[in-house]
Amino acid sequence: MNKTEKESIVNDLAEKIGKYEYVYLTDTSGLSANTVNNLRRELFKAGIQMQVAKNTLIKKAIEQSGKDYGVMLNALVGSSALFFSEDAKSPAKAIKDFRKKGTKPALKAAYIQSDIFMGDESLEALIAIKSKEEMIGEVITLLQSPAKTVISQLQSGGNKLAGIVKTLSEKSA
């Protein structure tokens, strides 16, 4: 690989790293070419991009992107693949689902909107992360609950009041 090709890879990676808020660093060593192709297919179906690169190129791309990946750089050892996603937990779910067939890919680290998760033991925590839409839905549900209670109380109170007025009017007639 010549210098121009390396620069092209670094620029492409830096652009993706700058664009995506959710970046997973995984270990795919030991997987056959056929298995990696199956993994890529599964990731593509889930809307996740996978890119394999040398650790030195990944490190240069991270530095070029301007984002602070801090201790995540320490995970750049051995074989590395990057997963880029539009949401936080779909790569974690995809890794867990794919590992039903084996032990790889293993999670080295994940960058989730400036938070860094280190190690494969973080996989369950990443799966449990709620998306922005899920959080908004929960807040709306919590806000609607008291309003629904008040409305139903007012409606039932109105029915009682109407019944009392009707009864009184019938008695006076």
N, C-alpha and C positions, 0 to 999 in steps of 0.2 A: 504494500500500500504506500503510495507516494504522498508527499506533503499536501498536495492539492486535494487529494481524496480525503485525507485526515481532516483538513480544514473544512471541507464540505460536510463531513459527518458531524464535526463539532458544531458548526453553524446550525445544521438541521436539529441536532439535539438541544442546543441552547434555545432555539425558537420554540420547540415543544415544551421544554422545561419552563420557559417564560409564560407560555400560553395556558398550560394546565395547572390547576390548583391541587390536583390529586396525582401524585407520582409514587409508584411502588418500585422498589429495588428488590429484585428476586434472584435466587440462585437456581439456574436451570442446568447446572453441570450434570453430566451423566445421562441426560435424556437423549434418546436416539433422534435422528432427523425426522423420522416419521412421527414420533411422539411430540416433538416441538411443533411440527406442522398441525397436528391435532389440537395442541394447546392454542396455537395462533387462531385456528378456526373457531374454537370455543370463545376465545377472547373477543374476536371480531363480532361474533353474534351478540355479545354483551356490550358492544360499543367501546371496547378497550383496544388501544394500540399497543403493540409490543415491539420493542427494538432492542436488539442485542448489540453491545459495543464493548470495546476494551475499556477497562477501568480508568486509564489515563485520559482517554477521550471523554468519558462521562464526567470526570472531575473538571476538565477544562471547560466543558459545556456548562456545568453548574456555575463555575466561576464567571463565565461569560454572560450567563443569564441574569446575574445580579441578585438572585434570590439567596437567602441565607439558609443553607442546608445543614449548617453546624455539624453535629456529631454524625449525621448521616454519611458524611464522607468517610468515616472510619469503617463503614460497612463495605466499602469498595475494595474487596479482596476476592480472589477466585473469579469464577465465571459470573458475569452479571447481565441481567436483562431488565429493562425498564418497562413498566406498564403505565400508560397514560390514560386517564379516564376523566369523564365529566362529572362523576359523582364519587363520593368517598368509599362506599362499601362494595360496589360491584366488583372491583378487582379482588378484594378479600373473599367474597363469595365464590368467584370464579376459581381462585386458588384452592379453596376448601373443596369445591366440587370436583376439580380435576385431581386432587390428591386422594380421592376415593380409589383411584386406580394405582397409586404409588405414593412415594414420599416427596416428590418434587412437583412443582417448584416450591422452594422454601422462601419465606419472606425474610429478607435481610433488614429492610427498613421501609418506612412509608412517610411521605411528606403530604400532610393533610392541612391545607390552608395555613401554612406557617407552623403547624405542630408536627413534631417528628416522633414516630413510633419506631422503636428498635426491636428487632428480633422476631422470630417466628411465634413466640408466645403472645405477641400483640394481635395476632390474627383474629381471635374471638372478639377482642375489644373493637377492632375495626369493623367487624361484621355488625356489631351492635350500635354503631354510630348512626344517629338519625339524620336524615337529610333536612335541608332547609324547609322543603315542602311538608315533610312529616311534622316538624316542629311547629310550623304555622298552623297546620291542621289541628294539632293538639291544643294550641292556644285558643284558636277559634272555638273549638268544642268546649273548652273550659269557660270561655266568655259567654257562650250561648246558654250554658246550663242554668245560671242564675236568672237570665232573662226569660227563659222558657218557664221556669218555676213561677216567676212573678206574673207572667201572662196567664198561665193556667190558674193561678190563685185569683187573679182579677176576673177571669171568665167564670170560674165557679162561684165567686162571690156575687157576680152580676146575676147569675142564674138564681141564686138564693134570694137576692133582693127582688127580682122579678116575681118569684114565687110568693114572697111575702106580700108584695103590693097586690098581686092577683087575689090572694086569699082575703086580704083586708077589703078589697073592692067588692068581693062576692058577699062578705059578711054585712057590709053596709047597704047592700042592695036589697 
